[in-house]
Amino acid sequence: MYPVSARFLARLAESHTPATRVQLMLTTGEVKELEHTGGSVTVDRGQAVRRTCTVTVAGPSLIPRTARDQLATYGARLRISRGVEYGDGSSELVPLGVFRLDSVDGDVSEGPVTLQGKDLSAVVADDKLTARHKASGTVVGAIATLIQRSLPDADIISLITDQTIGSRTFDVEADPWEGCREIAAAAGADVYCNADGVFVIATLPDLLTTDPVWAIEAVEGGVYISGNRAMTSDGVHNGVLARGENASDGIPPVSALVVDNDPGSPTYWSGPYGRRPLFYSSSTLNSTAACQRAAALKLAEAKAPNASGDISSLPNPALEPGDVIRVTHEDGTRELHQVASFSVPLDLGGDFPIATISAKEDA
């Protein structure tokens, strides 16, 4: 969760006026405060581009007529925040993302105008390779090279132990952002653009060992609105075989099979669910250990849908995908959930739906 004060979290459950801010960053370096009437920021770990936004403004005069208009989509960015007002004249805001402005449209006579954008990973994704690119060295170095090819001043934070990789040649027209994600998998990690517009290389927190960052409780003074839990076998795998082979580097074939070995899991590899393996291969995997890390990452994603939840609460803009939250339902049942996606409103109304990628009974 994005660092906030204890006062901030307490305020979320109280009657309060949310504070929102949208800034337009022009290519000239000028920053304008953008008056807005609504919109939302969607954050979804399951998407390659994790953060997207929609902002509504009232004035039709903001619709661009030429590429030089202030809301032209050629290079402008949006910085969006949401927080709380404390009622004493002070407020606390947390960032929701830095977005490339992609589209602007609306009624030219009456408005409103809708702005849409994607986080800065879209800049990397759209800068398709026009020449073959060879990635080598380490996970962090290879990812940084691809990101800074498109965004030379990009900030990159690594929260992993760096690992060497086998060389990987990406062909012309390849998506560099998908290349970054493939390279990150060699360390059992993901790469994404965070709420500050910084690129992060990190592993997914373990639901079983990570402390909850927030409580959603169906009690007086709680933030719980509604919730459900579901189980499905659609697209669910309980084992991943990861393989690597790199003849150009003289690396012999390597592989590792990682399975759901929890006898208490409904997708237990040796249980009644049966064996449903998924296969993954990349020349970046240069050792059995690298294959194990990649397979563990893919398994966490592949088996997660077996237990899922959809929670609706009062909005908490500080949440991040991967956060572990404790949910107490109206019947007193307590569960731990791991956040997969959510949508933060930029207006006063609306609830806050949270989809989870994993859930378990909280002892």
C-alpha positions as a Markdown table, in Angstrom:
| # | Residue | x | y | z |
|---|---|---|---|---|
| 1 | Met | 0.0 | 0.0 | 0.0 |
| 2 | Tyr | 1.2 | 3.5 | -0.7 |
| 3 | Pro | 2.5 | 5.1 | 2.5 |
| 4 | Val | -0.2 | 7.1 | 4.3 |
| 5 | Ser | -0.8 | 8.2 | 7.8 |
| 6 | Ala | -2.9 | 6.3 | 10.3 |
| 7 | Arg | -5.2 | 9.4 | 10.3 |
| 8 | Phe | -5.7 | 8.9 | 6.6 |
| 9 | Leu | -6.9 | 5.3 | 7.0 |
| 10 | Ala | -9.2 | 6.2 | 9.9 |
| 11 | Arg | -10.7 | 9.0 | 7.9 |
| 12 | Leu | -11.7 | 6.6 | 5.1 |
| 13 | Ala | -14.4 | 5.1 | 7.4 |
| 14 | Glu | -15.7 | 8.5 | 8.5 |
| 15 | Ser | -18.1 | 10.8 | 6.7 |
| 16 | His | -15.7 | 13.0 | 4.7 |
| 17 | Thr | -15.3 | 14.9 | 1.5 |
| 18 | Pro | -12.8 | 13.2 | -0.9 |
| 19 | Ala | -10.0 | 15.4 | -2.3 |
| 20 | Thr | -9.0 | 14.8 | -6.0 |
| 21 | Arg | -6.5 | 16.5 | -8.2 |
| 22 | Val | -5.8 | 16.2 | -11.9 |
| 23 | Gln | -2.8 | 18.0 | -13.4 |
| 24 | Leu | -2.1 | 18.4 | -17.1 |
| 25 | Met | 1.6 | 18.3 | -17.9 |
| 26 | Leu | 2.3 | 19.9 | -21.2 |
| 27 | Thr | 5.2 | 19.2 | -23.5 |
| 28 | Thr | 6.4 | 22.8 | -22.9 |
| 29 | Gly | 7.0 | 21.9 | -19.2 |
| 30 | Glu | 4.0 | 23.9 | -18.0 |
| 31 | Val | 1.7 | 22.2 | -15.5 |
| 32 | Lys | -2.0 | 23.1 | -15.4 |
| 33 | Glu | -4.5 | 22.3 | -12.7 |
| 34 | Leu | -7.5 | 20.6 | -14.5 |
| 35 | Glu | -10.9 | 21.2 | -13.2 |
| 36 | His | -12.9 | 18.0 | -13.5 |
| 37 | Thr | -16.3 | 16.6 | -12.7 |
| 38 | Gly | -15.7 | 12.9 | -12.6 |
| 39 | Gly | -13.8 | 9.9 | -13.9 |
| 40 | Ser | -11.8 | 7.0 | -12.5 |
| 41 | Val | -8.5 | 5.3 | -12.4 |
| 42 | Thr | -8.4 | 1.6 | -13.0 |
| 43 | Val | -5.5 | -0.5 | -11.7 |
| 44 | Asp | -5.3 | -4.1 | -12.9 |
| 45 | Arg | -2.4 | -6.5 | -12.3 |
| 46 | Gly | -3.7 | -8.8 | -14.9 |
| 47 | Gln | -3.1 | -6.3 | -17.7 |
| 48 | Ala | 0.2 | -5.5 | -19.3 |
| 49 | Val | -0.4 | -1.8 | -18.9 |
| 50 | Arg | -1.5 | -1.8 | -15.3 |
| 51 | Arg | -3.0 | 1.7 | -14.9 |
| 52 | Thr | -5.5 | 3.5 | -17.1 |
| 53 | Cys | -7.6 | 6.6 | -16.5 |
| 54 | Thr | -10.7 | 8.4 | -17.6 |
| 55 | Val | -11.3 | 12.0 | -16.6 |
| 56 | Thr | -14.4 | 14.1 | -17.3 |
| 57 | Val | -14.2 | 17.9 | -17.6 |
| 58 | Ala | -17.2 | 20.2 | -18.2 |
| 59 | Gly | -16.0 | 22.8 | -20.7 |
| 60 | Pro | -16.3 | 22.1 | -24.4 |
| 61 | Ser | -13.6 | 24.8 | -25.1 |
| 62 | Leu | -11.0 | 22.2 | -24.0 |
| 63 | Ile | -11.6 | 20.0 | -27.0 |
| 64 | Pro | -8.5 | 20.4 | -29.2 |
| 65 | Arg | -9.0 | 21.7 | -32.7 |
| 66 | Thr | -5.3 | 21.5 | -33.6 |
| 67 | Ala | -2.2 | 19.6 | -32.5 |
| 68 | Arg | -1.1 | 22.7 | -30.6 |
| 69 | Asp | -4.1 | 23.0 | -28.4 |
| 70 | Gln | -3.3 | 22.4 | -24.7 |
| 71 | Leu | -5.1 | 19.1 | -24.6 |
| 72 | Ala | -3.6 | 17.7 | -27.8 |
| 73 | Thr | -2.7 | 14.1 | -27.4 |
| 74 | Tyr | 0.9 | 14.5 | -28.7 |
| 75 | Gly | 3.0 | 14.0 | -25.7 |
| 76 | Ala | 0.9 | 15.6 | -22.9 |
| 77 | Arg | 0.5 | 13.7 | -19.6 |
| 78 | Leu | -1.9 | 13.6 | -16.7 |
| 79 | Arg | -1.0 | 13.2 | -13.0 |
| 80 | Ile | -3.9 | 12.1 | -10.9 |
| 81 | Ser | -4.3 | 12.0 | -7.1 |
| 82 | Arg | -7.1 | 11.3 | -4.6 |
| 83 | Gly | -7.2 | 11.6 | -0.9 |
| 84 | Val | -9.3 | 13.0 | 2.0 |
| 85 | Glu | -10.1 | 16.3 | 3.5 |
| 86 | Tyr | -9.9 | 16.4 | 7.2 |
| 87 | Gly | -12.4 | 19.2 | 7.9 |
| 88 | Asp | -9.8 | 21.5 | 9.5 |
| 89 | Gly | -8.6 | 23.0 | 6.2 |
| 90 | Ser | -5.9 | 20.3 | 5.7 |
| 91 | Ser | -6.0 | 17.3 | 3.3 |
| 92 | Glu | -3.9 | 14.3 | 2.4 |
| 93 | Leu | -3.5 | 13.1 | -1.2 |
| 94 | Val | -2.0 | 9.9 | -2.6 |
| 95 | Pro | -1.0 | 9.5 | -6.3 |
| 96 | Leu | -3.0 | 7.3 | -8.6 |
| 97 | Gly | -0.6 | 7.4 | -11.5 |
| 98 | Val | 1.1 | 9.4 | -14.3 |
| 99 | Phe | -0.6 | 8.8 | -17.6 |
| 100 | Arg | 0.1 | 9.5 | -21.3 |
| 101 | Leu | -2.9 | 11.4 | -22.6 |
| 102 | Asp | -4.3 | 9.2 | -25.4 |
| 103 | Ser | -7.6 | 10.6 | -26.4 |
| 104 | Val | -9.9 | 13.6 | -26.0 |
| 105 | Asp | -13.5 | 13.8 | -27.2 |
| 106 | Gly | -16.8 | 15.5 | -26.4 |
| 107 | Asp | -19.6 | 17.6 | -27.7 |
| 108 | Val | -18.1 | 20.7 | -29.2 |
| 109 | Ser | -21.1 | 22.8 | -28.2 |
| 110 | Glu | -22.1 | 21.7 | -24.7 |
| 111 | Gly | -19.5 | 19.3 | -23.5 |
| 112 | Pro | -18.6 | 17.4 | -21.4 |
| 113 | Val | -15.1 | 16.3 | -22.5 |
| 114 | Thr | -13.7 | 12.9 | -21.8 |
| 115 | Leu | -9.9 | 12.3 | -21.5 |
| 116 | Gln | -8.4 | 8.9 | -21.5 |
| 117 | Gly | -4.9 | 7.8 | -20.8 |
| 118 | Lys | -2.5 | 4.9 | -20.0 |
| 119 | Asp | 0.4 | 4.7 | -17.7 |
| 120 | Leu | 4.0 | 5.2 | -19.0 |
| 121 | Ser | 4.5 | 1.5 | -19.7 |
| 122 | Ala | 2.3 | 2.2 | -22.8 |
| 123 | Val | 5.1 | 4.4 | -24.1 |
| 124 | Val | 7.5 | 1.5 | -24.0 |
| 125 | Ala | 4.9 | -1.0 | -25.5 |
| 126 | Asp | 4.1 | 1.3 | -28.4 |
| 127 | Asp | 7.8 | 1.9 | -29.3 |
| 128 | Lys | 8.0 | -1.4 | -31.3 |
| 129 | Leu | 11.4 | -2.5 | -32.3 |
| 130 | Thr | 12.6 | -1.3 | -35.7 |
| 131 | Ala | 15.8 | -3.4 | -35.4 |
| 132 | Arg | 16.6 | -6.7 | -33.7 |
| 133 | His | 17.5 | -6.3 | -30.0 |
| 134 | Lys | 19.6 | -8.6 | -28.0 |
| 135 | Ala | 18.9 | -8.7 | -24.3 |
| 136 | Ser | 21.7 | -10.1 | -22.1 |
| 137 | Gly | 23.5 | -9.6 | -18.8 |
| 138 | Thr | 21.1 | -9.4 | -15.8 |
| 139 | Val | 17.4 | -9.0 | -15.3 |
| 140 | Val | 17.6 | -5.5 | -14.0 |
| 141 | Gly | 20.1 | -4.3 | -16.6 |
| 142 | Ala | 18.2 | -5.8 | -19.5 |
| 143 | Ile | 14.9 | -4.4 | -18.4 |
| 144 | Ala | 16.4 | -0.9 | -17.8 |
| 145 | Thr | 17.9 | -0.9 | -21.3 |
| 146 | Leu | 14.5 | -1.6 | -22.9 |
| 147 | Ile | 12.6 | 0.9 | -20.8 |
| 148 | Gln | 15.2 | 3.7 | -21.2 |
| 149 | Arg | 15.4 | 3.1 | -24.9 |
| 150 | Ser | 11.9 | 4.7 | -25.0 |
| 151 | Leu | 12.1 | 6.9 | -21.9 |
| 152 | Pro | 15.7 | 7.9 | -21.3 |
| 153 | Asp | 14.9 | 9.7 | -18.0 |
| 154 | Ala | 12.7 | 6.9 | -16.6 |
| 155 | Asp | 13.2 | 6.1 | -12.9 |
| 156 | Ile | 13.6 | 2.3 | -12.3 |
| 157 | Ile | 13.5 | 0.7 | -8.9 |
| 158 | Ser | 14.4 | -3.0 | -8.3 |
| 159 | Leu | 13.1 | -4.7 | -5.3 |
| 160 | Ile | 14.5 | -8.1 | -6.2 |
| 161 | Thr | 17.9 | -9.9 | -6.0 |
| 162 | Asp | 19.2 | -9.5 | -9.5 |
| 163 | Gln | 19.8 | -12.6 | -11.6 |
| 164 | Thr | 21.8 | -13.3 | -14.8 |
| 165 | Ile | 19.8 | -14.3 | -17.9 |
| 166 | Gly | 20.5 | -16.2 | -21.0 |
| 167 | Ser | 20.6 | -13.9 | -24.1 |
| 168 | Arg | 17.3 | -13.3 | -25.8 |
| 169 | Thr | 17.0 | -11.7 | -29.3 |
| 170 | Phe | 13.8 | -9.9 | -30.0 |
| 171 | Asp | 12.8 | -9.5 | -33.6 |
| 172 | Val | 11.7 | -6.4 | -35.5 |
| 173 | Glu | 8.1 | -5.4 | -34.6 |
| 174 | Ala | 8.4 | -7.0 | -31.2 |
| 175 | Asp | 6.8 | -5.4 | -28.2 |
| 176 | Pro | 9.5 | -4.1 | -25.8 |
| 177 | Trp | 7.2 | -4.0 | -22.8 |
| 178 | Glu | 6.3 | -7.7 | -23.3 |
| 179 | Gly | 10.1 | -8.3 | -23.5 |
| 180 | Cys | 10.5 | -6.6 | -20.1 |
| 181 | Arg | 7.9 | -8.8 | -18.6 |
| 182 | Glu | 9.5 | -11.9 | -20.1 |
| 183 | Ile | 12.9 | -10.9 | -18.7 |
| 184 | Ala | 11.4 | -10.2 | -15.3 |
| 185 | Ala | 9.9 | -13.7 | -15.1 |
| 186 | Ala | 13.5 | -15.1 | -15.1 |
| 187 | Ala | 13.7 | -13.7 | -11.6 |
| 188 | Gly | 10.2 | -14.8 | -10.6 |
| 189 | Ala | 9.2 | -11.1 | -10.8 |
| 190 | Asp | 6.9 | -8.7 | -12.5 |
| 191 | Val | 7.6 | -5.2 | -13.9 |
| 192 | Tyr | 5.1 | -2.4 | -13.8 |
| 193 | Cys | 4.7 | 1.4 | -13.6 |
| 194 | Asn | 3.6 | 2.5 | -10.1 |
| 195 | Ala | 1.4 | 5.3 | -8.8 |
| 196 | Asp | 4.4 | 7.8 | -9.0 |
| 197 | Gly | 5.2 | 7.0 | -12.6 |
| 198 | Val | 8.2 | 5.0 | -11.5 |
| 199 | Phe | 9.0 | 1.6 | -13.1 |
| 200 | Val | 9.2 | -1.2 | -10.4 |
| 201 | Ile | 10.7 | -4.7 | -10.7 |
| 202 | Ala | 9.2 | -6.8 | -7.8 |
| 203 | Thr | 7.9 | -10.2 | -6.8 |
| 204 | Leu | 4.3 | -10.8 | -5.8 |
| 205 | Pro | 3.9 | -10.8 | -2.0 |
| 206 | Asp | 3.0 | -14.2 | -0.6 |
| 207 | Leu | -0.6 | -14.3 | 0.7 |
| 208 | Leu | 0.3 | -16.8 | 3.4 |
| 209 | Thr | 3.2 | -14.8 | 5.0 |
| 210 | Thr | 2.4 | -11.2 | 4.3 |
| 211 | Asp | 0.7 | -9.1 | 6.9 |
| 212 | Pro | -2.6 | -7.4 | 5.9 |
| 213 | Val | -2.3 | -3.7 | 5.1 |
| 214 | Trp | -6.0 | -2.8 | 5.5 |
| 215 | Ala | -9.2 | -4.2 | 7.1 |
| 216 | Ile | -12.5 | -4.2 | 5.4 |
| 217 | Glu | -15.0 | -5.0 | 8.1 |
| 218 | Ala | -18.8 | -5.2 | 8.1 |
| 219 | Val | -19.1 | -3.6 | 11.5 |
| 220 | Glu | -20.2 | -0.2 | 12.7 |
| 221 | Gly | -17.6 | 2.3 | 11.6 |
| 222 | Gly | -16.2 | -0.2 | 9.0 |
| 223 | Val | -15.7 | 0.4 | 5.3 |
| 224 | Tyr | -17.4 | -2.9 | 4.1 |
| 225 | Ile | -20.3 | -2.5 | 1.6 |
| 226 | Ser | -20.7 | -6.0 | 0.1 |
| 227 | Gly | -18.7 | -9.1 | -0.9 |
| 228 | Asn | -18.9 | -12.5 | -2.6 |
| 229 | Arg | -16.6 | -15.4 | -3.0 |
| 230 | Ala | -16.3 | -17.8 | -5.9 |
| 231 | Met | -14.4 | -20.9 | -7.1 |
| 232 | Thr | -13.8 | -22.0 | -10.6 |
| 233 | Ser | -11.7 | -24.4 | -12.6 |
| 234 | Asp | -11.8 | -22.4 | -15.8 |
| 235 | Gly | -8.3 | -21.7 | -17.0 |
| 236 | Val | -6.8 | -22.9 | -13.7 |
| 237 | His | -3.5 | -24.9 | -13.8 |
| 238 | Asn | -1.9 | -26.5 | -10.8 |
| 239 | Gly | 1.6 | -27.0 | -12.2 |
| 240 | Val | 4.0 | -25.1 | -14.5 |
| 241 | Leu | 6.9 | -26.6 | -16.4 |
| 242 | Ala | 9.3 | -23.8 | -17.3 |
| 243 | Arg | 12.0 | -24.5 | -19.8 |
| 244 | Gly | 15.1 | -22.7 | -21.1 |
| 245 | Glu | 17.4 | -23.4 | -24.0 |
| 246 | Asn | 20.0 | -21.1 | -25.5 |
| 247 | Ala | 22.3 | -22.8 | -28.0 |
| 248 | Ser | 23.9 | -19.4 | -29.0 |
| 249 | Asp | 25.2 | -19.0 | -25.4 |
| 250 | Gly | 26.2 | -22.7 | -25.1 |
| 251 | Ile | 23.6 | -23.2 | -22.4 |
| 252 | Pro | 22.2 | -26.8 | -22.4 |
| 253 | Pro | 18.4 | -27.2 | -22.0 |
| 254 | Val | 17.2 | -26.6 | -18.4 |
| 255 | Ser | 13.8 | -27.1 | -16.9 |
| 256 | Ala | 11.8 | -27.1 | -13.7 |
| 257 | Leu | 8.3 | -28.3 | -12.7 |
| 258 | Val | 6.6 | -26.4 | -9.9 |
| 259 | Val | 3.3 | -27.7 | -8.7 |
| 260 | Asp | 0.7 | -26.9 | -6.1 |
| 261 | Asn | 1.9 | -29.2 | -3.3 |
| 262 | Asp | -0.5 | -28.0 | -0.6 |
| 263 | Pro | -2.7 | -31.0 | 0.4 |
| 264 | Gly | -5.3 | -28.5 | 1.7 |
| 265 | Ser | -5.6 | -26.7 | -1.6 |
| 266 | Pro | -8.5 | -27.5 | -4.0 |
| 267 | Thr | -6.0 | -27.6 | -6.8 |
| 268 | Tyr | -3.5 | -29.9 | -5.1 |
| 269 | Trp | -1.3 | -31.6 | -7.7 |
| 270 | Ser | -1.9 | -35.1 | -6.3 |
| 271 | Gly | -5.5 | -34.5 | -5.4 |
| 272 | Pro | -8.9 | -35.1 | -7.0 |
| 273 | Tyr | -8.5 | -32.0 | -9.2 |
| 274 | Gly | -6.1 | -33.9 | -11.3 |
| 275 | Arg | -3.0 | -32.7 | -13.0 |
| 276 | Arg | -3.4 | -29.7 | -15.3 |
| 277 | Pro | 0.1 | -28.4 | -16.2 |
| 278 | Leu | 0.9 | -25.1 | -18.0 |
| 279 | Phe | 4.1 | -24.7 | -20.1 |
| 280 | Tyr | 6.4 | -21.7 | -20.3 |
| 281 | Ser | 9.7 | -21.3 | -22.2 |
| 282 | Ser | 12.2 | -18.5 | -22.7 |
| 283 | Ser | 15.8 | -18.4 | -23.7 |
| 284 | Thr | 16.4 | -16.0 | -20.8 |
| 285 | Leu | 16.1 | -19.0 | -18.4 |
| 286 | Asn | 19.7 | -20.1 | -18.1 |
| 287 | Ser | 19.6 | -22.4 | -15.0 |
| 288 | Thr | 17.3 | -24.8 | -13.2 |
| 289 | Ala | 16.9 | -22.1 | -10.5 |
| 290 | Ala | 15.8 | -19.5 | -13.0 |
| 291 | Cys | 13.2 | -22.0 | -14.3 |
| 292 | Gln | 12.0 | -22.6 | -10.8 |
| 293 | Arg | 11.5 | -18.9 | -10.2 |
| 294 | Ala | 9.7 | -18.4 | -13.5 |
| 295 | Ala | 7.5 | -21.4 | -12.9 |
| 296 | Ala | 6.6 | -20.3 | -9.4 |
| 297 | Leu | 5.6 | -16.8 | -10.7 |
| 298 | Lys | 3.4 | -18.4 | -13.5 |
| 299 | Leu | 1.9 | -20.9 | -11.1 |
| 300 | Ala | 0.8 | -18.1 | -8.7 |
| 301 | Glu | -1.1 | -16.6 | -11.6 |
| 302 | Ala | -2.4 | -19.8 | -13.1 |
| 303 | Lys | -3.9 | -21.3 | -9.9 |
| 304 | Ala | -5.2 | -18.1 | -8.4 |
| 305 | Pro | -8.7 | -18.1 | -9.9 |
| 306 | Asn | -9.6 | -21.3 | -7.9 |
| 307 | Ala | -10.5 | -19.0 | -5.0 |
| 308 | Ser | -11.5 | -15.4 | -5.8 |
| 309 | Gly | -13.5 | -12.6 | -4.3 |
| 310 | Asp | -15.1 | -9.4 | -5.3 |
| 311 | Ile | -15.3 | -6.9 | -2.5 |
| 312 | Ser | -17.0 | -3.6 | -2.5 |
| 313 | Ser | -15.9 | -1.0 | 0.1 |
| 314 | Leu | -15.5 | 2.7 | 0.7 |
| 315 | Pro | -12.6 | 3.9 | -1.6 |
| 316 | Asn | -9.0 | 3.5 | -0.5 |
| 317 | Pro | -6.8 | 5.2 | -3.2 |
| 318 | Ala | -3.6 | 4.0 | -1.4 |
| 319 | Leu | -4.1 | 0.3 | -2.3 |
| 320 | Glu | -1.8 | -1.5 | -4.7 |
| 321 | Pro | -2.2 | -4.8 | -6.5 |
| 322 | Gly | -0.7 | -7.5 | -4.5 |
| 323 | Asp | -1.7 | -6.0 | -1.2 |
| 324 | Val | -3.1 | -8.4 | 1.3 |
| 325 | Ile | -6.3 | -7.2 | 3.0 |
| 326 | Arg | -8.4 | -8.7 | 5.8 |
| 327 | Val | -12.1 | -8.9 | 5.1 |
| 328 | Thr | -14.8 | -9.5 | 7.7 |
| 329 | His | -18.2 | -10.3 | 6.2 |
| 330 | Glu | -21.6 | -9.6 | 7.8 |
| 331 | Asp | -21.8 | -13.2 | 9.1 |
| 332 | Gly | -18.5 | -12.7 | 10.9 |
| 333 | Thr | -16.5 | -14.8 | 8.5 |
| 334 | Arg | -13.0 | -13.5 | 8.2 |
| 335 | Glu | -10.8 | -14.0 | 5.1 |
| 336 | Leu | -7.5 | -12.8 | 3.7 |
| 337 | His | -7.6 | -11.6 | 0.1 |
| 338 | Gln | -4.9 | -10.4 | -2.2 |
| 339 | Val | -5.8 | -7.4 | -4.4 |
| 340 | Ala | -5.8 | -8.0 | -8.1 |
| 341 | Ser | -7.6 | -4.9 | -9.5 |
| 342 | Phe | -9.8 | -2.0 | -8.5 |
| 343 | Ser | -11.2 | 1.2 | -9.8 |
| 344 | Val | -10.9 | 4.5 | -7.9 |
| 345 | Pro | -13.6 | 7.1 | -8.6 |
| 346 | Leu | -12.7 | 10.8 | -9.1 |
| 347 | Asp | -16.2 | 12.0 | -7.9 |
| 348 | Leu | -18.0 | 12.0 | -4.7 |
| 349 | Gly | -20.2 | 9.0 | -5.2 |
| 350 | Gly | -19.8 | 5.4 | -6.1 |
| 351 | Asp | -18.4 | 2.4 | -4.3 |
| 352 | Phe | -15.0 | 0.9 | -4.6 |
| 353 | Pro | -15.0 | -2.6 | -6.2 |
| 354 | Ile | -11.9 | -4.8 | -5.5 |
| 355 | Ala | -11.3 | -8.0 | -7.4 |
| 356 | Thr | -8.9 | -10.5 | -5.7 |
| 357 | Ile | -6.6 | -13.1 | -7.2 |
| 358 | Ser | -6.5 | -15.3 | -4.1 |
| 359 | Ala | -8.4 | -15.8 | -0.9 |
| 360 | Lys | -8.2 | -18.1 | 2.1 |
| 361 | Glu | -9.9 | -18.5 | 5.5 |
| 362 | Asp | -8.2 | -16.3 | 8.1 |
| 363 | Ala | -7.3 | -18.3 | 11.2 |
